Amino acid sequence: MTESDVRDHGPETAGERHWWDWWHESHPTFAALTGFFSGMLFVTAVPGGFAGVLRLLFHYDTAAKLFPFVLLFFLVPTAMLFTPRTRRFAKFMWLGMIVTVLVVGGVTSLVLYFMVQYEG
């Protein structure tokens, strides 16, 4: 059924499929890919955005004291692990967050190692 059929014939009956039903019955890798890349974005953008908003709203000392509250944002992916409908997405989101932290930490340690090695 095309979009024009839905427009021309009005609402569907209860047993018929809609053209937008693919969203709820997506490909098996859809949740994995979106979860993984959401985790990568979440672990980088949320702490940075939170720090930026705190710095805009508060003085530097107050913003530094309030920054640990960024950990409350990580309750959302944790809560998603307990809901059966979002569990697969949340597992891959956590995988994306962990891999991102490991890669950033590994690259940082290598850069610091080479800087110290060749500086001194």
C-alpha positions as CSV (number, residue, x, y, z in Angstrom):
1,M,0.0,0.0,0.0
2,T,1.4,3.4,-1.0
3,E,1.1,6.7,0.8
4,S,-1.4,7.9,-1.8
5,D,-3.6,4.9,-1.2
6,V,-3.7,5.8,2.5
7,R,-4.5,9.4,1.7
8,D,-7.2,8.5,-0.9
9,H,-9.0,5.8,0.9
10,G,-8.9,7.1,4.5
11,P,-8.0,5.1,7.6
12,E,-7.4,1.4,7.4
13,T,-9.4,-1.3,9.1
14,A,-8.0,-3.0,12.2
15,G,-6.5,-6.1,10.4
16,E,-4.7,-4.3,7.5
17,R,-1.1,-3.3,7.5
18,H,0.1,0.3,7.1
19,W,3.0,1.5,4.9
20,W,4.8,2.8,8.1
21,D,4.7,-0.6,9.9
22,W,8.2,-1.3,8.9
23,W,9.3,0.9,11.9
24,H,8.0,-1.6,14.4
25,E,9.1,-4.7,12.6
26,S,12.6,-3.4,11.6
27,H,15.6,-5.4,10.5
28,P,17.3,-7.2,13.4
29,T,20.4,-5.1,13.1
30,F,18.5,-1.8,13.3
31,A,18.4,-1.8,17.1
32,A,22.0,-2.9,17.3
33,L,23.4,-0.2,15.1
34,T,21.2,2.6,16.5
35,G,22.0,1.5,20.0
36,F,25.7,1.3,19.4
37,F,26.0,4.7,17.8
38,S,23.6,6.3,20.3
39,G,25.9,5.0,23.1
40,M,28.9,6.6,21.3
41,L,27.0,9.9,21.0
42,F,25.6,9.7,24.5
43,V,29.0,9.2,26.3
44,T,30.6,12.1,24.4
45,A,27.8,14.6,24.0
46,V,25.9,14.4,27.3
47,P,28.9,15.2,29.7
48,G,30.1,17.9,27.3
49,G,26.7,19.4,26.9
50,F,26.0,19.2,30.7
51,A,29.3,20.9,31.4
52,G,28.5,23.7,28.9
53,V,25.0,24.3,30.4
54,L,26.4,24.3,33.9
55,R,29.1,26.8,32.9
56,L,26.5,29.1,31.3
57,L,24.2,29.0,34.3
58,F,26.7,29.0,37.2
59,H,30.0,30.4,38.3
60,Y,33.0,28.1,37.5
61,D,33.4,26.8,41.1
62,T,29.7,26.0,41.4
63,A,29.6,24.3,38.0
64,A,32.6,22.2,38.9
65,K,30.9,21.0,42.1
66,L,27.6,20.2,40.2
67,F,29.3,18.3,37.4
68,P,29.2,14.9,39.1
69,F,25.4,15.0,38.8
70,V,26.0,14.1,35.1
71,L,26.1,10.5,36.3
72,L,22.3,10.7,36.8
73,F,21.9,10.8,33.0
74,F,23.3,7.3,32.9
75,L,20.3,6.0,34.8
76,V,18.3,6.3,31.5
77,P,20.3,3.6,29.7
78,T,20.4,1.5,32.8
79,A,16.6,1.7,33.2
80,M,16.2,0.7,29.6
81,L,18.0,-2.6,30.4
82,F,15.1,-3.7,32.6
83,T,12.3,-3.1,30.1
84,P,11.9,-6.0,27.7
85,R,11.0,-3.8,24.8
86,T,14.2,-1.7,25.0
87,R,16.6,-4.3,26.4
88,R,18.3,-5.1,23.1
89,F,18.8,-1.4,22.2
90,A,20.1,-0.7,25.7
91,K,22.6,-3.5,25.6
92,F,24.1,-2.2,22.4
93,M,24.0,1.4,23.8
94,W,26.1,0.3,26.7
95,L,28.4,-1.5,24.4
96,G,28.9,1.7,22.4
97,M,29.5,3.7,25.5
98,I,32.1,1.2,26.9
99,V,33.9,0.9,23.5
100,T,34.0,4.6,23.2
101,V,35.5,5.1,26.6
102,L,38.1,2.3,26.0
103,V,39.1,3.8,22.6
104,V,39.4,7.4,24.0
105,G,41.3,6.1,27.0
106,G,43.7,4.0,24.9
107,V,44.4,6.9,22.4
108,T,44.9,9.3,25.3
109,S,47.4,7.0,27.0
110,L,49.3,6.4,23.8
111,V,49.5,10.1,23.1
112,L,50.7,10.9,26.6
113,Y,53.2,8.1,26.5
114,F,54.7,9.4,23.3
115,M,54.7,13.0,24.5
116,V,56.5,12.1,27.7
117,Q,58.9,9.7,25.8
118,Y,60.0,12.2,23.2
119,E,59.9,15.3,25.4
120,G,62.2,14.1,28.1
